[in-house]
């Protein structure tokens, strides 16, 4: 879903927005997992949270996309359609499959959160009693979907608790089997799932229910460290590439990107910039996501003044804007080189986002002529590709410039 701004701060009419208050991410990058907007609002707090997420769709999209990329496709979880579509429960004993069907029915077809949660819990309890492997893709997949459902119905604390318990159990298995050659493949698969869950937990700690940026940073930093260590080990030790166990460049890049976008939201540009830079190195030049990554780096460079080791701001602020502008233009250049079938609408919406950001950079530096030109360009492109949010934001920016003239 398109992203409007990173923040909605009130500002005087004459003051341009900060460069960080920008269209960082215009669209979902990969598959969707859990629809966190589609559920019925159950109380006032859920309505308030829904408005928060509506105002900050990049945050929501990031949580969904990162969880899917890192915890679903990236970490080899059992796919939803394979588990929950009626007739596709062969991996589960009949008593467990029966409870899962009921959970699916009460969560999707005849909504009843109380009954859905009850059946999820009973399914997992039965699986444990029967002796199903708690570290199998099937069981972890059910827990992942259950956690997503809890988030969907506003039970964010319970979702985090389930993910943390599952992650810690997986990590304990890894620690207990470090020297067990027979379980090495299984441990590698679980490590990928641990990283994915850690990223998702970090995202949820930024949820309006929890509002714990410290815990969000702690978990995202841990995920970054784990994925980089895994990549380094694979490269140095020449680990055999087994399907479902190898941390790919795309997977590592998704982790870095999740942490970088968190730091952008926290105005920690000195921390987001190197993460974006590393993610760019890992991203294929034919992937439209590289446009978003370069845009994120541009925002990181121009959004705030990095600090020296003594805490004093570095002197040349204009040089940072120049560097940010350079990366933004590089994003447009790279996007222009991506051809079908790799090229898709994300390249186009990404270009509109980058051009909008170039306008904000110019406005922030006081070059209103260039800002107006860029906003006009962003609006024209957004109209041509039916990118409604891009049209709206560019139109608002142009109106702001006109208001400043009076």
SVG drawing of the C-alpha trace seen along z (x, -y; Angstrom):
<svg xmlns="http://www.w3.org/2000/svg" viewBox="-20 -38 57 77">
<polyline fill="none" stroke="black" stroke-width="0.4" points="0.0,0.0 1.3,-3.5 3.1,-5.4 2.4,-9.0 4.7,-10.3 6.9,-9.1 5.4,-11.6 2.5,-14.0 4.0,-16.8 2.3,-20.2 4.4,-22.9 3.9,-26.6 2.8,-27.3 6.0,-29.0 8.2,-26.0 9.0,-23.2 8.8,-19.6 11.9,-17.9 13.3,-15.6 12.6,-12.7 8.8,-13.5 8.7,-11.9 7.4,-9.2 10.0,-6.7 8.2,-3.6 5.4,-3.7 4.5,-0.1 4.7,3.4 7.9,5.1 6.9,8.8 4.0,11.0 1.5,10.2 0.9,12.3 -1.5,11.0 -4.0,8.2 -3.7,6.0 -6.2,3.5 -9.0,5.7 -10.3,6.8 -13.3,5.3 -12.5,2.7 -13.4,4.2 -12.8,1.2 -11.7,-2.4 -8.0,-1.5 -8.1,0.6 -9.8,-2.3 -7.0,-4.6 -4.4,-2.2 -6.1,-1.8 -5.9,-5.6 -2.2,-5.6 -1.5,-2.9 -3.6,-4.7 -1.5,-7.8 1.7,-5.7 1.1,-3.0 4.9,-2.6 5.2,-1.3 2.4,1.2 3.6,2.3 7.1,2.7 5.9,5.0 3.8,7.1 6.4,7.3 9.4,8.0 7.6,10.7 6.5,12.4 9.9,12.0 11.9,13.0 9.5,15.4 7.6,16.8 9.4,17.2 12.8,16.4 12.7,18.7 10.9,21.7 7.7,21.6 4.9,23.8 2.8,21.7 -0.6,20.6 -2.4,22.2 -0.7,25.5 -1.8,25.5 -5.2,23.9 -7.0,24.6 -9.5,27.5 -8.2,30.7 -4.5,29.7 -4.0,30.9 -2.1,34.0 0.9,33.0 -1.3,32.9 -3.0,35.7 -6.8,35.6 -7.5,34.1 -5.1,31.3 -6.4,30.7 -9.9,30.5 -9.0,27.8 -7.1,25.9 -10.1,26.0 -12.3,24.6 -9.7,21.9 -9.7,20.9 -13.5,20.9 -13.8,18.6 -11.0,16.3 -12.1,15.9 -15.5,17.1 -17.6,16.6 -15.5,14.1 -15.4,15.0 -12.0,14.1 -12.8,15.9 -13.5,19.2 -10.6,18.8 -8.1,18.2 -9.6,21.2 -9.2,23.5 -5.6,22.3 -4.6,23.0 -6.3,26.4 -4.7,27.4 -1.2,26.6 -2.0,28.4 -3.1,31.5 -0.1,31.4 2.1,31.4 0.2,34.3 0.4,36.3 4.1,35.7 4.5,33.6 7.9,32.1 7.7,28.6 10.5,27.4 8.9,28.6 7.9,26.2 4.3,27.2 4.1,26.3 6.1,23.2 4.0,22.2 0.8,22.6 2.4,20.5 3.4,17.8 -0.1,17.6 -1.6,17.6 0.6,14.7 -0.4,12.8 -4.1,13.4 -3.6,12.1 -2.0,9.0 -4.9,8.7 -7.5,8.7 -5.6,6.2 -4.0,8.6 -0.5,7.3 0.9,8.2 -0.2,11.8 1.2,11.8 4.6,10.7 4.5,13.2 3.8,16.1 6.6,15.0 9.1,14.5 8.3,17.9 8.6,19.6 11.8,17.8 13.4,18.6 12.5,22.3 14.1,22.4 17.2,20.6 17.5,23.1 17.4,26.0 20.1,24.3 22.3,23.8 21.8,27.3 22.8,28.8 25.7,26.7 28.1,29.7 25.5,32.1 26.4,32.7 23.2,34.7 21.0,31.7 23.1,29.0 20.6,28.6 17.7,28.3 19.6,25.8 20.3,23.6 16.7,23.6 15.7,22.7 18.2,19.9 16.6,18.3 13.2,18.5 14.7,17.0 16.0,14.0 12.6,13.6 10.7,13.7 13.2,11.3 12.5,8.8 8.8,9.1 9.0,8.7 11.0,5.5 8.3,4.3 5.6,5.0 7.4,3.2 6.9,0.1 3.1,0.7 1.0,-2.0 -0.1,0.5 3.4,1.2 5.4,-2.0 8.7,-0.6 11.4,-2.0 14.1,-0.7 12.9,2.9 12.3,2.4 15.9,1.3 17.2,4.1 15.4,6.8 16.2,5.3 19.8,4.8 20.0,8.4 18.5,9.6 21.0,7.5 23.9,9.0 22.6,12.5 22.0,12.2 25.4,10.6 27.2,13.3 25.4,16.0 26.4,14.5 30.0,14.1 30.1,17.7 28.6,19.0 31.2,17.1 34.2,17.9 33.4,21.5 32.0,22.3 28.9,23.9 27.0,26.1 24.0,24.4 21.1,26.5 17.6,25.4 15.8,23.6 19.0,23.2 21.1,20.6 20.7,16.9 20.5,15.2 21.4,11.7 17.8,10.8 17.0,12.1 19.9,10.3 19.0,7.1 15.4,7.3 16.7,7.5 19.0,4.5 16.2,2.5 13.8,3.2 16.3,1.9 17.2,-1.1 13.6,-2.1 13.2,-1.9 16.1,-4.2 14.7,-6.6 11.5,-6.8 13.6,-7.5 15.6,-10.2 18.8,-8.2 20.1,-8.9 23.7,-8.1 22.6,-4.5 20.2,-4.1 22.6,-5.3 25.2,-2.4 22.4,0.2 20.9,-1.2 24.3,-1.2 24.9,2.4 21.4,3.4 22.1,1.7 25.3,3.8 23.2,6.9 20.3,6.0 20.4,7.0 20.5,3.9 17.6,5.4 15.3,5.4 13.0,2.4 13.5,2.5 16.9,0.9 15.1,-2.3 13.5,-2.3 16.9,-1.5 18.7,-4.3 15.9,-6.6 16.2,-5.6 19.9,-6.3 19.2,-9.7 16.8,-10.5 19.3,-9.3 22.0,-11.5 19.9,-14.6 17.6,-14.1 20.0,-14.9 23.5,-15.9 25.7,-13.0 27.6,-13.4 31.3,-13.1 32.8,-10.7 32.9,-13.6 29.2,-14.3 29.8,-17.6 27.9,-18.0 30.0,-17.7 30.4,-21.0 29.4,-20.7 25.6,-20.3 25.4,-21.3 27.7,-18.4 25.2,-15.9 22.4,-17.4 24.6,-17.0 25.3,-13.4 21.6,-12.7 20.7,-14.4 23.4,-12.3 21.9,-9.0 18.3,-10.2 19.4,-10.9 21.3,-7.6 18.0,-5.8 16.3,-7.4 19.1,-6.4 19.1,-2.8 15.3,-2.7 15.6,-3.8 17.9,-0.9 15.5,1.8 13.6,3.4 10.6,5.8 10.0,8.4 12.0,7.3 10.5,3.8 7.1,3.4 4.9,0.7 7.1,0.4 9.9,-1.1 7.4,-3.8 6.0,-4.6 9.5,-4.5 10.6,-7.1 7.6,-9.4 8.7,-9.0 12.3,-9.9 11.3,-13.0 9.0,-14.1 12.0,-13.8 14.2,-15.8 11.6,-18.5 11.6,-18.4 15.4,-18.6 15.3,-21.7 12.5,-23.3 14.4,-22.6 17.5,-24.4 15.4,-27.3 15.5,-26.6 11.8,-27.0 12.1,-27.2 13.7,-23.7 11.3,-22.5 8.3,-23.5 9.7,-21.9 10.3,-18.6 6.8,-18.7 5.3,-19.3 7.3,-16.4 6.3,-14.1 2.6,-15.0 2.7,-14.5 4.3,-11.1 2.0,-10.0 -1.1,-11.0 0.3,-9.1 0.7,-5.9 -2.5,-6.3 -0.5,-6.7 -3.1,-8.6 -1.1,-9.1 1.8,-10.6 -0.6,-13.0 -2.1,-14.1 1.3,-14.6 2.8,-16.5 -0.4,-18.7 -0.2,-19.5 3.5,-20.5 2.7,-22.8 -0.1,-24.4 2.3,-24.9 4.7,-26.7 1.9,-28.9 0.9,-29.7 4.4,-30.8 4.3,-33.3 1.4,-35.2"/>
</svg>
